[in-house]
Amino acid sequence: MSLSHISDNEISEDEVKYLVPEGRDYCLSHGMVYNDSKGNLQHVPFTLFPSPFPQKLFTAAREVQMDFNLLVHKVSQDYEFTKNALLSTIAADPFTSKLFDIYDKVWQLGNVQPISLGIFRSDYLIDTTGGLHDECCSCGNKAEDKDVVDSIYIKQVEMNTIALGGISFSCLVPNMHRYLLQLIGREESKVPQNHALDEAADGLIRAWELYGSASAVVMFVVEPDEVNVYDQRLLEYRIKDRNSAVRVIRRSLTDIFKNSEMDNDKCLFVDGLEVAVAYFRAGYAPKHYPTEKEWSARLTVELSRCIKCPTVAHQLMGTKKMQQVLAGPGILERFLPDKDSVDRVRRTFTGLYTLDLGPEGDHNMECCLSMVQKCVLKPQREGGGNNIYGEDIRHTLLSNPESRSQYILMDRIQPEINKNFLVRQELTSVHVSDVIPELGIVGIFISRGEEILLNKEGGYLVRTKTTEHVDGGVFAGRAAFDSPYMV
């Protein structure tokens, strides 16, 4: 098989057979593991080789991240804009409504902690075609200059503002790929270094320092039965390596409800420990709030003096409805400081369309139903595996058209297809597959009200899925950790 981005020479079957166990051992030796649904320890799914990514597009994705960091924060500080943007979604989607209720309460009662920490990630595919409304109509939130947009070829899939999984593994996989390439004498220097783990750790440490209490802790808010615990643990250990004074604890929302209290100064204590930073690795899905107790715990955290990562305001900026609204004409100009930053962000947008009840939503729905294969129907959910494709779109929209406002429509990106091998623990042999890599760029952002204390790009993550799957979830068996190879 030819992997021309790695070498002009063919990759032989013997080389593949040699590298698979080497890669498995590398994962197990470096903590690249997770618990499967039965509680068994497995190495993370990985690609045997790094995937090609044009250097120009990789650089463009990195350069725009600071703009997205700023955009998320600026919009989150505009209560009236956020309320109006999410109004229809709140009415149709109970989960978003619950989050907004907390945002509203914090706004009405007053935010006692002006410092916030954001660890964000913007995800991209390389697009090769036009979109949904190219053939149907000229409405919707398409960027104004199609030639400029298409020349960059990266399109944003989504913006993630809470619980970024895989930060630790995203740094270890490039190291593994460089090692595997060295073993067979192939060029390895084109796999870029990734410092996402250090950047995330430093962001949490900086927030802890800003809180100003040496005895306070960083609290990871986690699921009770977290399968991805080792990715989180590696971040916890990196924090300790870089500042031994920081103590990290792990608690669920249920734990916080049972064992927390606030003093008169709104300081939050959990099991008697003052919390400086609440870092949410849970709280992004309805299943994380099985009862009202968990919602009460989330509100308690938001109303306290601890620094949140993210605040509920930042979390709402990751909704798909907000993604669609921000792509509208004139919106970016309202929040970003100059034309260059507006242009950088707008070039990443593909077509995003409202399904709100009314003439525009009716028209967009009609366009969608006439070409469902060109669309993605996106609910307000994080965590992967939630988007709806193909004929399932038709069934979803027609079965309950009055609730369609809980979704948005996005042009289905037609990405470049590569060849690679996906290695999973349960597979006794691996075979070459047609695959699609997705690049995520990490951003670190700290603010004190309107004051920006830190705004930087902080590394990357690549997840690659086979073309037989429309959605890519690593731990759901549909994708694997990957790294980019600059071409």
Buried (B, 14 or more C-beta within 10 A) or exposed (E): EEBEBBBEEEBEEEBBEBBBEBBBEBBBEBBBBBBEEEEEEBBBBBBBBBBBBBEEBBEBBBEBBBBBBBBBBBBBBBBEBBBEBBBBBBBBBEBBBBBBBBBBEBBEEEBBBEBBBBBBBBBBBBBEEBBBBBEBEEBBBBBEEEEEBBEBBBBBBBBBBBBBBBBBBBBBBBBBBBBBBEBBEBEBEBBBEBBBBBBBBBBBBBBBBBBEEEEBBBBBBBBEEBBBBBBBBBBBBBBBEEBEEBBBBBBBBBBBBEBBEBEEEEBBBBBEBBBBBBBBBBBBBEEBBEEEBBBBBBBBBBBBBBBBBBBBBBBBBBBBBBBBBBBBEEBBEEBBEEEEBBBBBBBBBBBBBBBBBEEBBBBBBEBBEEEBEBBBBBBBBBBBEBBBBBEEBBEBBEEEEEBBBBBBBBBBBBBBEBBBBBBBBEEEEBEBBEBBBBBBBBBBBBBEEEEBBBBBBBBBBBBBBBEEBBBBBBBBEBBBBBBBBBB
